[in-house]
Amino acid sequence: FDHLRREASEYQPHTSDDQSEPWRSTFEKELTEYIKERYTYGACTVIGGSDADTITLAAFIESHKFEPKNFWNGRWRSKWSLAFTKGQTECELTGLIKAQVSYKIIFI
């Protein structure tokens, strides 16, 4: 990606993983509805893959609101990961959250 020109190059076709795709698309559909309800400026995506019998999914959430005229800005980024095998009734969800807030106080 050329950031100065804002152009992508060297496109490559995407081949989805047949084993994880039904899980990935269902997770992304539900996550998108969740984001619409709770994050006004939010976006999300889910990626997936498989290795033997294990399916791995990772969900990414981003939301931000910038109000420099009101002296504050905020941003939320998170990554959620899980892995499971078909037929498994439980799995562990792990996450990483990055919240950034900037607020300026002006003394008069």
Contacts in CASP RR format, 6 or more apart in sequence:
PFRMAT RR
TARGET T0000
AUTHOR 0000-0000-0000
METHOD contacts of the structure
MODEL  1
FDHLRREASEYQPHTSDDQSEPWRSTFEKELTEYIKERYTYGACTVIGGS
DADTITLAAFIESHKFEPKNFWNGRWRSKWSLAFTKGQTECELTGLIKAQ
VSYKIIFI
1 7 0 8 1.000
1 8 0 8 1.000
1 9 0 8 1.000
2 8 0 8 1.000
2 9 0 8 1.000
16 24 0 8 1.000
17 24 0 8 1.000
17 48 0 8 1.000
17 49 0 8 1.000
17 50 0 8 1.000
19 49 0 8 1.000
19 50 0 8 1.000
19 55 0 8 1.000
20 48 0 8 1.000
20 49 0 8 1.000
20 50 0 8 1.000
20 55 0 8 1.000
20 56 0 8 1.000
20 57 0 8 1.000
21 48 0 8 1.000
23 48 0 8 1.000
23 55 0 8 1.000
23 57 0 8 1.000
24 46 0 8 1.000
24 47 0 8 1.000
24 48 0 8 1.000
24 49 0 8 1.000
24 57 0 8 1.000
25 46 0 8 1.000
27 46 0 8 1.000
27 57 0 8 1.000
27 59 0 8 1.000
28 44 0 8 1.000
28 45 0 8 1.000
28 46 0 8 1.000
28 59 0 8 1.000
31 44 0 8 1.000
31 46 0 8 1.000
31 59 0 8 1.000
31 61 0 8 1.000
32 44 0 8 1.000
35 42 0 8 1.000
35 43 0 8 1.000
35 44 0 8 1.000
35 61 0 8 1.000
35 63 0 8 1.000
39 61 0 8 1.000
39 63 0 8 1.000
39 76 0 8 1.000
40 63 0 8 1.000
40 65 0 8 1.000
41 63 0 8 1.000
41 64 0 8 1.000
41 65 0 8 1.000
42 61 0 8 1.000
42 62 0 8 1.000
42 63 0 8 1.000
42 64 0 8 1.000
43 61 0 8 1.000
43 62 0 8 1.000
43 63 0 8 1.000
44 59 0 8 1.000
44 60 0 8 1.000
44 61 0 8 1.000
44 62 0 8 1.000
45 59 0 8 1.000
45 60 0 8 1.000
46 57 0 8 1.000
46 58 0 8 1.000
46 59 0 8 1.000
46 60 0 8 1.000
47 57 0 8 1.000
47 58 0 8 1.000
47 60 0 8 1.000
48 55 0 8 1.000
48 56 0 8 1.000
48 57 0 8 1.000
48 58 0 8 1.000
49 55 0 8 1.000
49 56 0 8 1.000
49 57 0 8 1.000
50 56 0 8 1.000
53 85 0 8 1.000
53 86 0 8 1.000
54 83 0 8 1.000
54 84 0 8 1.000
54 85 0 8 1.000
55 83 0 8 1.000
55 84 0 8 1.000
55 85 0 8 1.000
55 86 0 8 1.000
56 81 0 8 1.000
56 82 0 8 1.000
56 83 0 8 1.000
57 81 0 8 1.000
57 82 0 8 1.000
57 83 0 8 1.000
58 79 0 8 1.000
58 80 0 8 1.000
58 81 0 8 1.000
59 79 0 8 1.000
59 80 0 8 1.000
59 81 0 8 1.000
60 77 0 8 1.000
60 78 0 8 1.000
60 79 0 8 1.000
60 80 0 8 1.000
61 76 0 8 1.000
61 77 0 8 1.000
61 78 0 8 1.000
61 79 0 8 1.000
61 80 0 8 1.000
62 75 0 8 1.000
62 76 0 8 1.000
62 77 0 8 1.000
63 75 0 8 1.000
63 76 0 8 1.000
64 73 0 8 1.000
64 74 0 8 1.000
64 75 0 8 1.000
64 76 0 8 1.000
65 73 0 8 1.000
65 74 0 8 1.000
66 73 0 8 1.000
66 74 0 8 1.000
67 73 0 8 1.000
71 103 0 8 1.000
71 104 0 8 1.000
71 105 0 8 1.000
71 106 0 8 1.000
72 101 0 8 1.000
72 102 0 8 1.000
72 103 0 8 1.000
72 104 0 8 1.000
73 100 0 8 1.000
73 101 0 8 1.000
73 102 0 8 1.000
74 99 0 8 1.000
74 100 0 8 1.000
74 101 0 8 1.000
74 102 0 8 1.000
75 98 0 8 1.000
75 99 0 8 1.000
75 100 0 8 1.000
75 101 0 8 1.000
76 97 0 8 1.000
76 98 0 8 1.000
76 99 0 8 1.000
77 97 0 8 1.000
77 98 0 8 1.000
77 99 0 8 1.000
78 95 0 8 1.000
78 96 0 8 1.000
78 97 0 8 1.000
78 98 0 8 1.000
79 95 0 8 1.000
79 96 0 8 1.000
80 93 0 8 1.000
80 94 0 8 1.000
80 95 0 8 1.000
81 93 0 8 1.000
81 94 0 8 1.000
81 95 0 8 1.000
82 91 0 8 1.000
82 92 0 8 1.000
82 93 0 8 1.000
82 94 0 8 1.000
83 91 0 8 1.000
84 91 0 8 1.000
END
